[in-house]
């Protein structure tokens, strides 16, 4: 337990948490919507500092990040809790849990950085549940990781207030931000927050103000956020506010948690979203959760040649040299060089 950052006392031993746009007003002895920030005797504490639910060595393509140090290893960690309550969450066992989750292990920022370096990972990814509600631990770890030459990655819903994000942003190198939909009715009904606008603002701030590498994921759920006009509006916002070179991942939905009654996303729906996004001017559009589909690959926006061939999270072919298309010289915005990585006898 550790005193939280970004809160203020109110009358009657109440507190207001100012970490995320929900700005929960919390009575003494109660918790915020994220379940892991608690008012104890008129002070706000974070209950998940150093509490780790998940650790894995992931190919960075799993985040997914396709334009950031391709082929590299991300030391991935998560905790418990989330400030959204998405009915389709695939990690709901930890995102909707609190510090009583039975499989938590204690860790320090020093231990996380030491392990990441031991396993020769280039990055630490804060992922699996929502990392921004792990704010204090992520901030401490990211600062130390930066000193040790590691990249820091947030896989996030982007639902954080601007002031705390400004403190964290200088230590973050890349973000995959989950844009749930382009209709606030979805956010209210499915994610239990009033609007998706804060996530979009954070995406714009991250890329345009701090120069963080940003990729976006849009999980397409049948009947809920798959309308052509919604996909078009999303793509147009990306082009106008983040740039036409921003990688966008349209991912296939499979039934999870409280949306077991819906079918998987038809491949045709994903392909239509791909086509719409390209029509709106996006240069790098990808399809996720469809291993072997050509939508996993990177193509040159000028000559159309295949530049990066992927199967799931594995790179099979790489035709970019010095950040340019091998065939026509077009600049391809990839951060870092691709190196086929060997780890303990295994290639990825």
C-alpha positions as CSV (number, residue, x, y, z in Angstrom):
1,X,0.0,0.0,0.0
2,X,1.3,3.4,-1.0
3,X,-0.1,6.9,-0.9
4,X,-1.5,7.7,-4.3
5,X,-0.6,10.6,-6.5
6,X,-3.2,13.0,-8.0
7,X,-5.9,13.3,-5.4
8,X,-7.4,16.0,-3.2
9,X,-9.2,15.9,0.2
10,X,-12.9,16.9,0.4
11,X,-15.2,17.6,3.4
12,X,-16.2,14.7,5.6
13,X,-13.1,12.6,4.9
14,X,-14.1,12.2,1.3
15,X,-11.4,12.4,-1.4
16,X,-11.5,13.1,-5.1
17,X,-9.1,11.0,-7.3
18,X,-7.8,13.0,-10.2
19,X,-5.8,10.3,-12.0
20,X,-8.4,9.5,-14.7
21,X,-11.4,11.3,-16.2
22,X,-13.8,9.5,-13.9
23,X,-12.6,11.7,-11.1
24,X,-14.1,9.4,-8.5
25,X,-15.3,11.0,-5.3
26,X,-14.6,8.3,-2.7
27,X,-16.1,8.0,0.8
28,X,-13.9,7.0,3.7
29,X,-13.3,3.2,3.5
30,X,-14.4,2.9,-0.1
31,X,-12.7,2.4,-3.4
32,X,-12.7,4.1,-6.8
33,X,-14.1,2.5,-9.9
34,X,-10.8,0.9,-10.7
35,X,-11.0,-1.1,-7.4
36,X,-7.4,-0.5,-6.5
37,X,-7.4,3.1,-5.1
38,X,-8.9,3.4,-1.6
39,X,-9.8,6.2,0.8
40,X,-8.3,5.3,4.2
41,X,-9.0,7.8,6.9
42,X,-9.3,10.7,4.4
43,X,-6.2,9.8,2.4
44,X,-6.1,8.1,-1.0
45,X,-3.9,5.0,-1.3
46,X,-3.0,2.7,-4.2
47,X,-3.4,-0.9,-3.2
48,X,-1.6,-2.6,-6.2
49,X,1.9,-0.9,-6.0
50,X,4.4,-3.7,-6.8
51,X,1.6,-6.3,-7.1
52,X,2.3,-8.3,-10.3
53,X,-0.3,-10.7,-11.7
54,X,1.4,-11.5,-15.0
55,X,4.9,-11.6,-16.5
56,X,5.9,-12.8,-20.0
57,X,8.5,-12.4,-22.6
58,X,6.5,-11.2,-25.6
59,X,7.4,-10.5,-29.2
60,X,6.7,-6.8,-29.6
61,X,4.3,-7.5,-32.4
62,X,1.9,-9.0,-29.8
63,X,1.3,-5.6,-28.1
64,X,0.5,-5.0,-31.1
65,X,3.3,-2.7,-32.2
66,X,4.3,-3.3,-35.8
67,X,6.4,-0.1,-36.4
68,X,8.5,-0.1,-33.2
69,X,11.7,-2.1,-32.9
70,X,10.2,-5.0,-35.0
71,X,11.2,-8.5,-34.0
72,X,12.3,-7.3,-30.5
73,X,11.4,-8.7,-27.1
74,X,9.1,-6.9,-24.7
75,X,9.3,-7.8,-21.0
76,X,5.6,-7.6,-20.3
77,X,4.0,-7.1,-16.9
78,X,0.5,-6.5,-15.5
79,X,-1.3,-6.1,-12.3
80,X,-5.0,-6.0,-11.4
81,X,-7.8,-3.4,-11.9
82,X,-9.1,-1.2,-14.6
83,X,-11.0,2.1,-14.8
84,X,-13.2,0.6,-17.5
85,X,-15.4,-2.4,-17.2
86,X,-15.7,-3.6,-20.8
87,X,-18.1,-6.4,-21.3
88,X,-15.9,-8.1,-23.8
89,X,-12.6,-7.9,-21.9
90,X,-10.4,-10.9,-22.6
91,X,-8.4,-10.4,-19.4
92,X,-11.3,-9.8,-17.2
93,X,-10.0,-12.2,-14.5
94,X,-7.3,-9.6,-13.6
95,X,-8.8,-6.3,-15.0
96,X,-11.9,-6.7,-12.8
97,X,-10.0,-8.0,-9.8
98,X,-8.4,-6.2,-6.9
99,X,-5.4,-6.8,-4.6
100,X,-7.0,-9.9,-3.1
101,X,-6.4,-11.7,-6.4
102,X,-4.8,-15.0,-5.2
103,X,-1.9,-15.2,-7.7
104,X,-0.2,-11.8,-7.2
105,X,3.5,-11.6,-6.6
106,X,5.4,-8.7,-5.0
107,X,8.0,-6.9,-7.1
108,X,10.1,-3.8,-7.0
109,X,10.9,-1.5,-9.9
110,X,14.6,-2.6,-9.5
111,X,13.6,-6.2,-9.8
112,X,11.5,-5.6,-13.0
113,X,14.3,-3.8,-14.7
114,X,16.9,-6.4,-13.6
115,X,14.8,-9.2,-15.1
116,X,14.1,-7.3,-18.3
117,X,17.9,-6.9,-18.8
118,X,18.6,-10.5,-17.7
119,X,16.3,-11.8,-20.5
120,X,17.8,-9.4,-23.0
121,X,14.6,-7.6,-23.7
122,X,14.7,-4.2,-25.4
123,X,11.5,-2.9,-23.7
124,X,9.3,-3.2,-20.7
125,X,5.6,-3.3,-21.7
126,X,3.0,-2.3,-19.1
127,X,0.0,-4.3,-20.3
128,X,-2.6,-7.1,-19.8
129,X,-4.8,-4.9,-17.5
130,X,-4.9,-1.1,-17.6
131,X,-1.4,0.2,-16.7
132,X,-2.5,3.8,-16.0
133,X,-4.3,2.7,-12.8
134,X,-0.9,1.2,-11.8
135,X,0.4,4.7,-12.1
136,X,2.8,5.0,-9.2
137,X,4.5,1.7,-9.9
138,X,4.7,2.3,-13.7
139,X,6.2,5.8,-13.2
140,X,8.9,4.5,-10.8
141,X,9.7,1.6,-13.0
142,X,9.7,3.6,-16.2
143,X,12.1,6.2,-14.7
144,X,14.6,3.4,-13.7
145,X,14.2,1.6,-17.0
146,X,15.0,4.7,-19.0
147,X,18.2,5.2,-17.0
148,X,19.2,1.6,-17.9
149,X,18.6,2.1,-21.6
150,X,15.3,0.2,-21.9
151,X,12.3,1.4,-23.8
152,X,8.9,1.8,-22.0
153,X,5.7,0.7,-23.7
154,X,2.1,1.4,-22.5
155,X,-0.7,-0.9,-23.8
156,X,-3.6,1.2,-22.6
157,X,-7.1,2.5,-23.1
158,X,-5.6,6.0,-22.8
159,X,-8.2,6.9,-20.1
160,X,-6.0,9.2,-18.0
161,X,-6.1,12.9,-17.1
162,X,-3.7,15.2,-18.8
163,X,-1.7,16.3,-15.8
164,X,-0.6,12.8,-14.7
165,X,0.0,11.9,-18.2
166,X,2.3,14.8,-18.7
167,X,4.4,13.6,-15.8
168,X,4.6,10.1,-17.1
169,X,5.0,10.8,-20.9
170,X,8.7,11.8,-20.9
171,X,9.6,8.2,-19.9
172,X,7.3,6.5,-22.4
173,X,8.7,5.5,-25.8
174,X,5.7,3.8,-27.4
175,X,1.9,3.3,-26.9
176,X,-0.7,1.1,-28.3
177,X,-4.0,2.9,-27.4
178,X,-7.2,1.0,-27.6
179,X,-9.9,3.1,-29.2
180,X,-13.1,1.1,-28.3
181,X,-15.4,2.8,-30.7
182,X,-16.2,6.1,-32.3
183,X,-19.6,6.5,-30.6
184,X,-20.0,7.4,-27.0
185,X,-23.0,5.2,-26.6
186,X,-20.7,2.2,-26.9
187,X,-18.4,3.6,-24.2
188,X,-21.4,4.1,-21.9
189,X,-23.1,0.7,-22.6
190,X,-20.1,-1.6,-23.0
191,X,-17.1,0.1,-21.2
192,X,-19.1,1.9,-18.4
193,X,-17.5,5.3,-18.9
194,X,-19.3,8.3,-20.3
195,X,-17.2,9.1,-23.4
196,X,-14.2,8.1,-25.4
197,X,-13.0,11.6,-26.0
198,X,-10.3,11.5,-23.2
199,X,-8.6,8.6,-24.9
200,X,-8.4,10.4,-28.2
201,X,-7.0,13.5,-26.6
202,X,-4.3,11.5,-24.9
203,X,-3.4,9.8,-28.3
204,X,-3.1,13.3,-29.9
205,X,-1.0,14.6,-26.9
206,X,1.3,11.6,-26.9
207,X,2.2,11.8,-30.6
208,X,2.0,15.5,-31.3
209,X,3.3,17.0,-28.1
210,X,5.6,14.3,-26.7
211,X,6.7,12.5,-29.9
212,X,5.8,9.1,-28.5
213,X,5.4,6.4,-31.1
214,X,1.6,5.7,-31.2
215,X,-0.3,2.8,-32.8
216,X,-4.0,2.3,-32.4
217,X,-6.2,-0.8,-31.9
218,X,-9.9,-0.9,-32.8
219,X,-11.5,-4.2,-31.9
220,X,-14.5,-4.6,-34.2
221,X,-17.4,-6.2,-32.4
222,X,-20.4,-7.3,-34.6
223,X,-23.5,-5.0,-34.2
224,X,-21.8,-2.8,-31.6
225,X,-19.1,-0.7,-33.3
226,X,-18.9,-2.1,-36.9
227,X,-21.0,0.4,-38.8
228,X,-19.3,1.7,-42.0
229,X,-19.8,5.3,-41.0
230,X,-18.3,4.8,-37.6
231,X,-15.2,3.2,-39.1
232,X,-14.9,6.0,-41.6
233,X,-15.2,8.7,-38.9
234,X,-12.5,6.9,-36.8
235,X,-10.2,6.7,-39.8
236,X,-10.8,10.3,-40.7
237,X,-10.0,11.4,-37.1
238,X,-6.7,9.5,-37.2
239,X,-5.6,11.1,-40.5
240,X,-6.6,14.6,-39.4
241,X,-5.3,14.5,-35.9
242,X,-2.5,11.9,-35.7
243,X,-1.3,11.7,-39.3
244,X,-1.8,9.3,-42.2
245,X,1.3,7.3,-41.3
246,X,-0.2,6.2,-37.9
247,X,-0.5,2.4,-37.8
248,X,-4.0,1.2,-37.1
249,X,-4.9,-2.4,-36.1
250,X,-8.5,-3.6,-36.7
251,X,-8.8,-6.7,-34.6
252,X,-11.2,-9.6,-34.8
253,X,-13.5,-10.1,-31.8
254,X,-14.1,-13.5,-30.3
255,X,-16.7,-14.0,-27.6
256,X,-15.5,-13.2,-24.1
257,X,-16.7,-12.4,-20.6
258,X,-20.2,-10.9,-20.9
259,X,-20.5,-10.9,-24.7
260,X,-20.6,-14.6,-25.2
261,X,-23.8,-14.3,-27.2
262,X,-22.1,-12.5,-30.1
263,X,-20.4,-14.3,-32.9
264,X,-16.7,-13.7,-33.9
265,X,-16.2,-10.8,-36.3
266,X,-16.7,-11.9,-39.9
267,X,-13.5,-11.7,-42.0
268,X,-15.5,-9.7,-44.5
269,X,-16.2,-7.0,-41.9
270,X,-12.5,-6.6,-41.1
271,X,-11.7,-6.4,-44.8
272,X,-14.3,-3.7,-45.3
273,X,-12.9,-1.7,-42.4
274,X,-9.4,-2.1,-44.0
275,X,-10.8,-0.8,-47.3
276,X,-12.5,2.2,-45.7
277,X,-9.5,3.2,-43.7
278,X,-7.3,3.1,-46.8
279,X,-9.9,5.1,-48.7
280,X,-9.7,7.8,-46.0
281,X,-5.9,8.0,-46.5
282,X,-4.4,5.8,-43.9
283,X,-1.2,4.2,-45.2
284,X,-0.6,1.4,-42.7
285,X,-3.7,-0.6,-41.8
286,X,-3.5,-4.0,-40.2
287,X,-5.9,-6.8,-39.4
288,X,-5.4,-8.6,-36.0
289,X,-6.4,-12.1,-34.8
290,X,-6.4,-13.5,-38.3
291,X,-3.1,-15.3,-38.7
292,X,-2.0,-15.8,-42.3
293,X,-4.2,-13.0,-43.7
294,X,-2.4,-10.5,-46.0
295,X,-3.8,-7.8,-43.7
296,X,-1.0,-8.7,-41.2
297,X,1.6,-7.5,-43.6
298,X,3.2,-4.1,-44.3
299,X,3.1,-2.8,-47.9
300,X,4.8,0.2,-49.4
301,X,2.3,3.0,-49.7
302,X,4.0,4.2,-52.9
303,X,4.8,1.1,-55.0
304,X,2.6,-1.4,-53.2
305,X,5.4,-4.0,-52.7
306,X,5.3,-6.4,-49.7
307,X,7.9,-5.1,-47.2
308,X,7.2,-7.0,-44.0
309,X,5.5,-10.4,-44.2
310,X,4.1,-11.7,-40.9
311,X,2.4,-14.8,-39.6
312,X,0.8,-13.9,-36.3
313,X,3.6,-12.3,-34.2
314,X,6.4,-13.7,-36.3
315,X,8.2,-11.8,-39.1
316,X,8.9,-14.0,-42.1
317,X,10.3,-11.4,-44.5
318,X,11.7,-7.9,-44.1
319,X,12.4,-5.7,-47.0
320,X,13.1,-2.3,-45.4
321,X,16.6,-0.8,-45.6
322,X,17.7,2.3,-43.7
323,X,14.0,3.1,-43.0
324,X,13.1,3.0,-46.7
325,X,11.3,0.7,-49.1
326,X,13.9,-1.6,-50.7
327,X,12.2,-1.2,-54.1
328,X,11.3,2.5,-54.5
329,X,13.0,4.3,-51.7
330,X,9.8,5.5,-50.0
331,X,10.3,6.4,-46.3
332,X,8.7,3.9,-44.0
333,X,8.1,5.2,-40.5
334,X,9.7,2.3,-38.5
335,X,11.3,3.1,-35.1
336,X,14.4,1.0,-34.6
337,X,16.1,-1.6,-36.7
338,X,14.8,-5.1,-37.3
339,X,17.1,-7.8,-35.9
340,X,16.0,-11.4,-36.0
341,X,16.2,-12.2,-32.3
342,X,17.6,-15.4,-30.9
343,X,16.7,-16.2,-27.3
344,X,17.8,-19.4,-25.5
345,X,17.9,-21.4,-28.7
346,X,14.6,-20.1,-30.2
347,X,14.2,-17.6,-33.0
348,X,11.4,-15.1,-33.4
